[in-house]
Amino acid sequence: NVIPVLSECADNNVRTAIVFSSGFAEIGSDGKEKQRKLKELAEIRNLRICGPNCIGLINFNNHTVLSFSQLLEIDTLIPGNIGFISQSGALGGSLVNRAQDMNIGLSYFISSGNEADLEVSDFIKYLVLHDEKTKVIAALIEGFKDGPKFVEAAELALKHRKPIIVLKIGETEAGKKAAASHTGSLAGSDSVIDALFNQKGIIRVYNYDELFQTASLFSKGRVPKGDRVGILTSSGGGGVIMADYYTKLGLKVPEPSQETKELASKEISTFGQVS
């Protein structure tokens, strides 16, 4: 019934719609044909569609909720400056809960689902160009419908200095197969995706907590410009671990200048060291 209802909406000058319903490209050939017709309707009737197979969106800053999700059972939605886009609705909602538990505020949560019309790239462009409150974009991505379009969105974000943090799932063959059956996504070669991310300044993370912790770090102020890192710690062992980790990531941990050593030594206890 989705397509007849949307056609009726278009007859009444409705120009945007969120399609929660599943049963489209993610279920196979019959569903792909339904999704093709849905996309065709959107193009012919000048209708912009989020979904299908999604849970909609939430604007945290003006408290607009166009969604159904268990995450709405929490008492307070914490507003912030991180826009979060997820192709998976249920997992995306769960990650929003994790972010809120860590007291990390969001500007938007957008569940894009199967992306018959609007894609992750479209939402990135919107958050970059039209939402001043969004300073960082976090994304949970299974695959890309249109590679060049995503590259264009990434370049736009880089130009406007809005970092993109991505948790890319569907790395293995088994994961790619699962992605196809979940949202109908094309997962693509992981090595190609890594190269693209490096070229366009996209930061890739590898687990749930890293996604929002990294986004939160970039949301606090200016984006770091260089590759030189200073370590301040109350644990010598902790300092060693961090020095190893940063070096493996290609960052530099330079020895402080003599002036810095003298200034720092005045502020720390006699058992502390500057090296």
Secondary structure, 3 states (H helix, E strand, C coil): CHHHHHHHHHHCCCCEEECCCCCCHHHCHHHHHHHHHHHHHHHHCCCEEECCCCCEEEECCCCEEEECCHHHHCCCCCEEEEEEEECCHHHHHHHHHHHHHCCCCEEEEEECCCCCCCCHHHHHHHHHHHCCCCCEEEEEECCCCCHHHHHHHHHHHHHCCCCEEEEECCCCHHHHHHHHHHCCCCCCCHHHHHHHHHHHCCEEECCHHHHHHHHHHHHCCCCCCCCECCCCCCCHHHHHHHHHHHHHCCCECCCCCHHHHHHHHHHCCCCCCCC
